[in-house]
Amino acid sequence: MSNPRPDWPQATTAAEIADNLAAVRARIADACARAGRAPSSVRLLPVSKTVDEARLRLAWQAGCHELGENKVQEAQAKADAMADLGIRWSVIGHLQTNKARDVARFASEFQALDSLRVAEALDRRLTLEQRTLDVFVQVNTSGEASKYGLDPIEVADFLHQLPAFTRLRVRGLMTLALFSPDPDQVRPCFVRLRDLRDRLRPTLPAGIALDELSMGMSGDFEIAIEEGATVVRIGQAIFGARATPDSHYWPTPDPALQQ
Ligand SMILES: *Cc1c(COP(=O)(O)O)cnc(C)c1O
């Protein structure tokens, strides 16, 4: 089976970005209607990795006032260059402890928490900066050994450790679905995250909320919304197809298994 990914043309003007945003919002509204949900229950997080400063300034004009970035270095460089815009930055990619200091300085949100070492490093740096950070716990719902995130069976214990880190505001869970054009492969990943959230909710320690489910990207956000996503992370459907392969951002499984 070939992968029929839509062709996402490059958006190079504020008007083109605004058109793409409107189209994505309309698709979000349709998916919400199918699921009997209010469109306001889904937050659109535009993902700006590989998009340069000039285009991001146009995106800001088009209404993108929060941006998600996978890599800390790229995010921080952009945050510094566009400090005048007051953008809310969300780091959505795997973090190493030696980058915790940077995230603590400029980010408002971190969506890929999957280790106590990173939680501890962030908490310490946030204390020094006198800041807090919204966090999502990343869960591996696809069962691919190569994907980041906690195994679903580890999440309950992990959450019970988090109240020790008082600078972290735990908001919910995040996942990446299996990359497949087949909805029957993708949907179960989203169902797994929602079921996990629903099962954990009655047992959560004080101060830990799991109101949010961050799931869904350009290729699969409608399925994610049907299954309960409250945050969708969308890059290519807004800005255009990326030249950088996804393997640059997360380990991909053996291509022989991706058919
Ligand atoms: C890049 C990225 C996205 C967005 O992917 P698109 O295909 O551009 O919509 C979502 N989540 C994470 C973690 C990403 O790195």
The ligand as an SDF file (V2000), in Angstrom:
LIG
                    3D

 15 15  0  0  0  0  0  0  0  0999 V2000
    6.1860   17.9030   13.6940 C   0  0  0  0  0  0  0  0  0  0  0  0
    5.3390   17.4330   14.7830 C   0  0  0  0  0  0  0  0  0  0  0  0
    3.9410   17.5010   14.6930 C   0  0  0  0  0  0  0  0  0  0  0  0
    3.2210   18.0950   13.4930 C   0  0  0  0  0  0  0  0  0  0  0  0
    3.3750   17.2880   12.3640 O   0  0  0  0  0  0  0  0  0  0  0  0
    2.7360   17.7670   10.9710 P   0  0  0  0  0  0  0  0  0  0  0  0
    2.8190   16.5850   10.0990 O   0  0  0  0  0  0  0  0  0  0  0  0
    3.6060   18.8910   10.4950 O   0  0  0  0  0  0  0  0  0  0  0  0
    1.3660   18.2330   11.2500 O   0  0  0  0  0  0  0  0  0  0  0  0
    3.1960   17.0180   15.7630 C   0  0  0  0  0  0  0  0  0  0  0  0
    3.7880   16.4990   16.8600 N   0  0  0  0  0  0  0  0  0  0  0  0
    5.1230   16.4110   16.9790 C   0  0  0  0  0  0  0  0  0  0  0  0
    5.7120   15.8260   18.2120 C   0  0  0  0  0  0  0  0  0  0  0  0
    5.9460   16.8820   15.9560 C   0  0  0  0  0  0  0  0  0  0  0  0
    7.2750   16.8060   16.0860 O   0  0  0  0  0  0  0  0  0  0  0  0
  1  2  1  0
  2  3  1  0
  2 14  2  0
  3  4  1  0
  3 10  2  0
  4  5  1  0
  5  6  1  0
  6  7  2  0
  6  8  1  0
  6  9  1  0
 10 11  1  0
 11 12  2  0
 12 13  1  0
 12 14  1  0
 14 15  1  0
M  END
$$$$
